[in-house]
């Protein structure tokens, strides 16, 4: 699914054997960005609603921010990371 090969960024070589697997890289990146997305959308909610802010509204905005940022970054990692190229996924699966 990686777009690196189609865009000409990939030379088709295998990663080092101690490189992080694609699934772990996606999970870590999505976890970090979900916290940032929640904080960012919470800030936007505070700016947008001002004194009319309520706790359920804040939590809803934070949850939407966390979900949208985590899925977006996981997709971008999957598409553009060299660890997620098909030959590297196959090499990691054979190593286990």
VOBA-1610 file (N, C-alpha, C; in pm, whole numbers, padded with zeros to 5 digits, always signed):
BEGIN
Unk+00081-00119+00000Unk+00000+00000+00000Unk+00086+00126+00000Unk+00215+00112+00019Unk+00301+00229+00026Unk+00309+00299-00110Unk+00300+00430-00107Unk+00305+00509-00230Unk+00447+00546-00269Unk+00544+00510-00188Unk+00681+00552-00217Unk+00730+00498-00351Unk+00693+00375-00383Unk+00739+00316-00508Unk+00678+00387-00628Unk+00547+00418-00620Unk+00481+00484-00733Unk+00531+00627-00751Unk+00570+00694-00643Unk+00618+00831-00653Unk+00767+00839-00684Unk+00834+00724-00688Unk+00975+00722-00723Unk+01069+00744-00606Unk+01020+00736-00482Unk+01106+00757-00365Unk+01171+00629-00317Unk+01126+00514-00366Unk+01175+00386-00318Unk+01276+00330-00416Unk+01383+00274-00360Unk+01479+00205-00445Unk+01464+00053-00434Unk+01367+00007-00355Unk+01336-00135-00347Unk+01425-00216-00256Unk+01511-00151-00177Unk+01601-00224-00089Unk+01532-00258+00042Unk+01584-00359+00109Unk+01530-00400+00238Unk+01585-00311+00349Unk+01505-00294+00453Unk+01548-00219+00570Unk+01644-00305+00653Unk+01708-00242+00751Unk+01793-00318+00843Unk+01708-00414+00923Unk+01768-00517+00974Unk+01693-00618+01047Unk+01643-00567+01182Unk+01703-00463+01237Unk+01658-00412+01367Unk+01562-00294+01353Unk+01512-00267+01233Unk+01418-00157+01212Unk+01282-00193+01273Unk+01208-00088+01312Unk+01074-00111+01367Unk+00982-00166+01260Unk+00897-00261+01294Unk+00799-00307+01195Unk+00694-00200+01169Unk+00629-00212+01058Unk+00531-00111+01014Unk+00416-00097+01113Unk+00365-00207+01164Unk+00249-00200+01253Unk+00284-00127+01383Unk+00402-00150+01437Unk+00441-00083+01561Unk+00466+00065+01536Unk+00525+00097+01422Unk+00548+00238+01388Unk+00416+00312+01371Unk+00319+00249+01306Unk+00187+00311+01290Unk+00119+00330+01425Unk+00127+00230+01512Unk+00061+00237+01642Unk+00122+00347+01730Unk+00255+00356+01733Unk+00320+00459+01814Unk+00290+00598+01762Unk+00297+00617+01632Unk+00270+00748+01574Unk+00125+00790+01597Unk+00033+00697+01578Unk-00108+00728+01599Unk-00137+00761+01745Unk-00072+00691+01837Unk-00092+00718+01979Unk-00045+00855+02020Unk+00071+00894+01970Unk+00125+01027+02003Unk+00038+01136+01941Unk-00001+01119+01818Unk-00079+01222+01750Unk-00223+01229+01799Unk-00274+01122+01859Unk-00409+01130+01913Unk-00413+01224+02034Unk-00308+01225+02114Unk-00302+01319+02227Unk-00294+01462+02175Unk-00210+01485+02075Unk-00200+01618+02016Unk-00330+01662+01950Unk-00398+01570+01885Unk-00526+01603+01822Unk-00632+01638+01924Unk-00634+01564+02035Unk-00731+01594+02141Unk-00706+01732+02200Unk-00580+01763+02227Unk-00548+01895+02283Unk-00575+02007+02184Unk-00544+01982+02058Unk-00568+02083+01955Unk-00717+02112+01935Unk-00797+02007+01926Unk-00941+02028+01907Unk-01006+02083+02033Unk-00954+02048+02151Unk-01006+02107+02275Unk-00982+02258+02274Unk-00863+02300+02228Unk-00832+02443+02218Unk-00924+02511+02118Unk-00946+02448+02003Unk-01038+02505+01904Unk-01179+02517+01959Unk-01223+02419+02036Unk-01355+02425+02097Unk-01364+02541+02194Unk-01262+02561+02275Unk-01262+02673+02369Unk-01266+02806+02297Unk-01193+02816+02186Unk-01193+02941+02109Unk-01327+02965+02039Unk-01387+02860+01988Unk-01510+02873+01911Unk-01630+02906+01999Unk-01646+02835+02111Unk-01765+02852+02194Unk-01748+02955+02305Unk-01626+02981+02347Unk-01604+03081+02451Unk-01673+03047+02581Unk-01753+03140+02635Unk-01817+03115+02766Unk-01932+03014+02759Unk-01980+02978+02641Unk-02090+02881+02630Unk-02040+02737+02632Unk-01916+02717+02669Unk-01857+02583+02665Unk-01919+02493+02773Unk-01939+02367+02738Unk-01988+02268+02834Unk-01893+02148+02831Unk-01895+02070+02937Unk-01805+01954+02946Unk-01834+01851+02837Unk-01961+01812+02812Unk-01984+01713+02705Unk-01939+01763+02568Unk-01959+01891+02542Unk-01916+01948+02415Unk-01765+01943+02402Unk-01695+01976+02510Unk-01549+01972+02510Unk-01499+01830+02487Unk-01559+01734+02557Unk-01516+01595+02541Unk-01544+01543+02401Unk-01655+01584+02343Unk-01689+01542+02207Unk-01587+01596+02108Unk-01550+01724+02121Unk-01450+01782+02032Unk-01315+01715+02050Unk-01277+01689+02175Unk-01147+01624+02201Unk-01145+01483+02144Unk-01256+01410+02157Unk-01261+01274+02102Unk-01253+01276+01950Unk-01323+01369+01888Unk-01316+01380+01741Unk-01176+01416+01696Unk-01110+01504+01769Unk-00972+01541+01734Unk-00877+01425+01749Unk-00892+01348+01856Unk-00803+01234+01877Unk-00823+01129+01769Unk-00947+01099+01736Unk-00975+00997+01634Unk-00927+01043+01497Unk-00957+01166+01460Unk-00919+01213+01327Unk-00767+01224+01311Unk-00699+01273+01413Unk-00553+01285+01402Unk-00484+01149+01403Unk-00531+01056+01486Unk-00466+00926+01491Unk-00486+00848+01361Unk-00606+00851+01304Unk-00628+00779+01179Unk-00554+00844+01063Unk-00549+00976+01062Unk-00479+01045+00954Unk-00330+01015+00958Unk-00268+01023+01076Unk-00125+00998+01083Unk-00092+00851+01058Unk-00177+00760+01104Unk-00152+00618+01076Unk-00158+00591+00926Unk-00252+00654+00857Unk-00261+00638+00713Unk-00140+00697+00643Unk-00096+00815+00685Unk+00021+00876+00622Unk+00148+00795+00646Unk+00163+00739+00766Unk+00278+00653+00793Unk+00272+00530+00704Unk+00153+00472+00692Unk+00137+00352+00609Unk+00170+00380+00463Unk+00134+00499+00414Unk+00155+00531+00273Unk+00297+00574+00242Unk+00363+00645+00332Unk+00490+00708+00297Unk+00612+00657+00373Unk+00597+00566+00465Unk+00711+00518+00542Unk+00782+00404+00469Unk+00915+00405+00466Unk+00987+00296+00400Unk+00968+00161+00470Unk+00940+00164+00601Unk+00917+00038+00672Unk+00791-00031+00625Unk+00699+00042+00564Unk+00570-00014+00522Unk+00567-00053+00375Unk+00683-00059+00312Unk+00687-00108+00174Unk+00670-00260+00176Unk+00612-00315+00071Unk+00579-00459+00073Unk+00698-00550+00099Unk+00815-00520+00045Unk+00929-00608+00065Unk+00978-00605+00209Unk+00962-00492+00279Unk+01003-00484+00418Unk+00904-00553+00511Unk+00775-00544+00479Unk+00675-00616+00558Unk+00697-00767+00543Unk+00723-00812+00420Unk+00746-00955+00396Unk+00872-01002+00467Unk+00978-00920+00466Unk+01103-00959+00534Unk+01083-00968+00684Unk+01007-00877+00742Unk+00982-00883+00886Unk+00897-01004+00921Unk+00798-01037+00839Unk+00712-01152+00865Unk+00790-01283+00857Unk+00887-01290+00766Unk+00969-01412+00753Unk+01066-01425+00871Unk+01109-01313+00927Unk+01205-01315+01037Unk+01142-01369+01164Unk+01013-01343+01184Unk+00945-01388+01306Unk+00917-01531+01302
//
